[in-house]
Amino acid sequence: MKTPIRVAVTGAAGQIGYSLLFRIASGAMFGPDQPVILQLIEAPIEKALKALEGVAMELDDCAFPLLKGIVQTSDPAVGFKDANWCLLVGAKPRGPGMERADLLKDNGAIFIGQSKIIDAVAADDARIAVVGNPANTNCMIAASQAKRLPVERFTAMVRLDQNRAQTQLAKKAGVDLTAVKDIFIYGNHSPTMFPAFAHATINGAPATSVITDSAWLQGPFCETVGKRGAAIIAARGLSSAASAANALVDHVRSLVTPGAIHSVAVKSEGRYGFDANVWAGMPVRTTTPGSYEVIEGYAMDDFAKSKIAATNKELAEERAFVTSMIS
Ligand code: NAX
């Protein structure tokens, strides 16, 4: 039997957690022959820990053959101990009347604390994937605290946006979803993100030669993808959860599958016109399990450049709000 992978998940009793944990335990994230141990971390709140107990009971009741253990804790030092993957889903939500800067600072404190502990106690090969919003900046903050773990191990999720964009292109073209390839998300996981349709292909042809309505691509397409989270809240009364959990399964699965090409928010290092120190969505190719290289060289036209400039501006502003916390 393979050695189990230890997967730490924060916010484990939340909405996303409730869709995510069962997929991990069933083998969807790491494959059908890879055992896992779930290390579930919740905020030190009685109600959350009680709910976590219930989730762990349900995991038990699924009798997943690959699930070799469940840790339940509110202590990150316990939850992140020897973890190979740290999935940072838990975050403070934006409350009524709360300023964006305050949200960034409150979450900054959480991600600084968690990252210091991850850096101290997680496995040597630990990888960190951030979902809790604002995901890109939380990831940047977490990476800023790492002394042992290299920064490229810290990624934030833009895969939900990629999946949304893929579906919208397929619907517009009237083709099967699998016909759409190479649609990548640049920038922030926020309405400013840019789904770079000019590089996408549909049945191997440029998407722009199949969908010739450029006003739709530049307008409603970008808007629908960017504002999809708000549309789900308006319809469901709750934010995206199952699709977000599914996207995290895809994010990690692609990162452990050599050759996979997908969108991930990584340290920009100045690529594609982003500030060097922000975490921005861009295309990557997985090299070895857990490692990737950024795919460079996609040409950007003036429209793409203006979209990237806008999302970069937002990321730079978010970084500026928290600079004093991380320097
Ligand atoms: P919920 O509010 O249902 O769950 C969050 C859970 O995190 C709660 O159970 C809470 O007790 C826990 N938590 C809070 N602080 C914690 C801490 N310091 N340590 C451990 N646990 C902690 O939210 P949910 O719908 O599950 O969403 C989680 C996060 O994902 C939110 O920040 C949300 O905005 C973000 N999202 C990110 C997406 C992305 O694509 N990057 C898409 C979906 C989602 O909106």
Boltz pocket constraint, residues with backbone or C-beta under 6 A from the ligand:
constraints:
  - pocket:
      binder: B
      contacts: [[A, 10], [A, 11], [A, 12], [A, 13], [A, 14], [A, 15], [A, 16], [A, 17], [A, 41], [A, 42], [A, 43], [A, 45], [A, 48], [A, 89], [A, 90], [A, 91], [A, 92], [A, 93], [A, 110], [A, 130], [A, 131], [A, 132], [A, 133], [A, 134], [A, 135], [A, 157], [A, 158], [A, 159], [A, 160], [A, 161], [A, 189], [A, 229], [A, 239], [A, 240], [A, 241], [A, 244]]
      max_distance: 6.0
